[in-house]
Amino acid sequence: MSAYWKANQRRLAPWLFLAPGMLMFAVYVIIPIFQSMWISFYDWDGLGEATWIGTANYVEMTTDPNMRKSFVNNIIWLVLYLLAVPAGLFIAIFLNQTVGGIRLYKSLFFFPFVISQVVVGLIFSWFYAPGFGLFYKVIEYFNGTGIAILADPDLVTYGIIAAGLWPQIAYVMILYLTGLNNVAPDQVEAARLDGAKGWKMLYYVILPQLRPATFIAVVVTVIGALRSFDLVSIMTSGGPFGSSRVLSYYMYETALSEYGYRMGYGAAIAVVLFAIMMVFISGFIWKMWRDETER
Amino acid sequence: MAPFVNAGQFLDVTDVWDGNGLNDSLASAAASMTIDGKKWGVPYTYYQWGIYFNKDAYKAAGVEAPGPEGVDWATFIANCEKFKAAGIDCLTTGTKALWPGAGIFDYMSLRTNGYEWHMDLTAGKIAWTDDSVRAVFAELGKLQPYVTANHAAIDWQDAAALLVQGKAANYVMGNFAVATFKEGGMTNDNLGFMAFPEITPGIPRSEDAPTDTIHIPAGAANPADAKLFLAYVASADAQTKLNAAIGQLPTNKNSTVPQDDPFLVSGFQMLSTAHALSQFFDRDAPAEMAKAGMEGIQQFLVQPEELDNILARLEQVRGQVYK
């Protein structure tokens, strides 16, 4: 035993250190993924007997109007959420200067990311609230009648995304602020001597050096958009009449909520969401792997 | 209750009912506690639904406040027109959580086509595209223009605030809302209660009265004592005390209600003379149908022009739910 250990210590030690993490990851992530896939082939109310129904859940999904609505909303989320990247960059560049009290300004801009998503949702619900919300009152002042964003089936998703962008922009801003610290001053100097300034300086000198920050910003934003659950749940519960549903919330609704007794269908939605996420995640991983091997 | 009973999660308590004379003292709830001829729990409380109204709002709009006997449907709608002219919401609700809208629909359904029809509808025996369903929505359509705008974005408590402030006159709600109205400053003097108006003449009056119940899990370690407790909770004395404390109505017919609470007294009177009691839309209909139905009701209250699409979708869900 001891001899074996001595001979292979260097080979075994990394695995021993990895073991607790891998065990947790397997129990809480990998195995549940396959369990969900398995459940998605059943008709099961979570209490009684489960019946094997093959791909019927997936077939039903193709004609389910709620599913289509959730999917469309997810795409809107994905596209609009990416606005956080240029917006965060803009604020980061704006704040990347040395004037008195800049640390205070930076922390104020960062503030929305520190508070919980639930609180963000509540704040924005009150902001939009018909009758007393600030946003409602301002619109009412200029327009005569206020707009209750969260009661309007056409506007509600945009209203929630706006709430989500608030902390997301702050997050991206912080990523870029750290990135800007690492921009080589000599390159900026050299570019300046060559007569570059304004947009050209930004595009040809600064942005290429910020590529790692941009990559991370896009990754966290895409994933944030796809798992948008908290805000939908807090602000509208998917309403009015399902207009603000996204896949993650619809999954919760069908499988786990007060009226959710369809574990199989919920699991099937989870599998679809997982597949969509996998497209992005494998893309990201592939890019990271390529970058590392090329060096 | 049905999903748990069908999944074998509840203990059969028929012997508690038979051994304690509950079939007589809890007669009004007996039917809803029975599945396959067996009893699966005991009810301990319920409460009435109806229209709560702000008498000050009636005064402000120059409308005569209804007495305990209520008003008829035509008068109610005519009053709504007057409230509208006075800038007051005739009927308020907050459907963010969906169920308050279902309360309005339940009464439309019970008053337009009656209890038996409503039970058939929630049991999936009637097509949502049927003309009888359209008749219900036609009546709801008369009320729709007078319901608080933006109700889809607010909770029932927010709507209660509108009633308390006199910005709204009427509210279809359960009796639990009285506590909220009173916390907001209303008193027995300016808060009124009436049964929902009759719509189709001659239909026996039925009411929404959601009942709360106690059950024993199938795998309980000590069923003997659990049954003893159930028998105690079902007794007239225990229900009198329990319900006086929580401000609701006892299900035991030999219990008494506190005479100084006019809402409990009139609720008790209203329910004990009702033709039948429904449990509420989301309890009478299976979960999936209830969810889709409540969304449809909410959508109709926002977009009445979408009725055809709503009914077609509900009919599609009915085809999937009741197999």
Boltz contact constraints between the chains, C-beta under 6 A:
constraints:
  - contact:
      token1: [A, 47]
      token2: [B, 3]
      max_distance: 6.0
  - contact:
      token1: [A, 47]
      token2: [B, 7]
      max_distance: 6.0
  - contact:
      token1: [A, 48]
      token2: [B, 7]
      max_distance: 6.0
  - contact:
      token1: [A, 130]
      token2: [B, 150]
      max_distance: 6.0
  - contact:
      token1: [A, 130]
      token2: [B, 153]
      max_distance: 6.0
  - contact:
      token1: [A, 148]
      token2: [B, 150]
      max_distance: 6.0
  - contact:
      token1: [A, 148]
      token2: [B, 153]
      max_distance: 6.0
  - contact:
      token1: [A, 150]
      token2: [B, 153]
      max_distance: 6.0
  - contact:
      token1: [A, 151]
      token2: [B, 150]
      max_distance: 6.0
  - contact:
      token1: [A, 151]
      token2: [B, 152]
      max_distance: 6.0
  - contact:
      token1: [A, 151]
      token2: [B, 153]
      max_distance: 6.0
  - contact:
      token1: [A, 240]
      token2: [B, 152]
      max_distance: 6.0
  - contact:
      token1: [A, 240]
      token2: [B, 298]
      max_distance: 6.0
  - contact:
      token1: [A, 241]
      token2: [B, 295]
      max_distance: 6.0
  - contact:
      token1: [A, 241]
      token2: [B, 298]
      max_distance: 6.0
  - contact:
      token1: [A, 241]
      token2: [B, 299]
      max_distance: 6.0
  - contact:
      token1: [A, 242]
      token2: [B, 295]
      max_distance: 6.0
  - contact:
      token1: [A, 259]
      token2: [B, 287]
      max_distance: 6.0
  - contact:
      token1: [A, 259]
      token2: [B, 290]
      max_distance: 6.0
  - contact:
      token1: [A, 259]
      token2: [B, 291]
      max_distance: 6.0
  - contact:
      token1: [A, 261]
      token2: [B, 287]
      max_distance: 6.0
